[in-house]
Amino acid sequence: MDPVSTAVRPSTDRPRELLPGMRVLLLAFSVLTALAVGALLLQPGRTDQVFAWTIQPPLTAAFLGAGYAAGCTLVVLSLRDPVWANSRVPVLTILVFTLLTLVATLVHVDRFHFQAEFATAPLLARAAAWFWTGVYIVIPLAMLVLLALQERAPGTDPPRRRPVPVLLRAALAVESVVLLGVGAAISVAPTTAETLWPWTLTPLTARVVGAWLVAFGVATALAALAGDLERLRTAAVAYTVFGVLVLVTVVWHRGTVAWDRPVAWAFVAVAVAVVLTGAAGIRRAPVPLAGRHRP
């Protein structure tokens, strides 16, 4: 056997790792999502002063903040795992969210604080509007380029060693249908939120809420299809964070929710299911170790 070919083979068989450019982009997104958490989840009643557009009621701002907290969890955990196969679902989740949010921003650009009617808004709010717009133009375009480069990087995906239990895959599939269905409906036709959502959403907030639902719907669908617990772990942690924070925010702002409508209880049931399936994924998935797959 040729000793040269033997020496070269491990480098071609080793797992594909995150490229430096992808790491930089994920790091930037982690900072941006942390800022959004501070503005939305921690200060939901002050969006007219600290955020890109005014969000009412505060429960909507807190819900979006829960989404950003989950997104921050996704990217931070992805940065800790060098194997690209374990970060593919998180990156695709972020890409879907940023693309849909870019569409919502362009469609409703008249509601942002840089418009003339908001000239008296605080400087922070007006600056946040410009910053938001720039971020949602740059991030999805950069991610599309880096995703193409990442998939062409040297290496392979490690074999699937830990299959997802059938019951968990079935639960994830059902949840993905619900999240994708509701998210797509309120994104395409925001007026459907009057029927599908347990509190009032404006057209802009309906589309951004829908972006998070579709993104997590894609994540759960991919996790169910991937069928590997090791690749599921990062998404499972973020999924659980999202479900827990949504339940907390709904309890905190319970006076805003239309509890007399069945959709409110369906909403709570889905949030509880998200927490339970996410926790089941965390419990069963192995903790990835840096360098585990390195020769």
Summary of the structure (lengths in Angstrom):
residues: 295
radius of gyration: 20.2
end to end distance: 20.0
largest distance: 76.1
contacts: 1007
relative contact order: 0.15
helix: 76%
strand: 2%
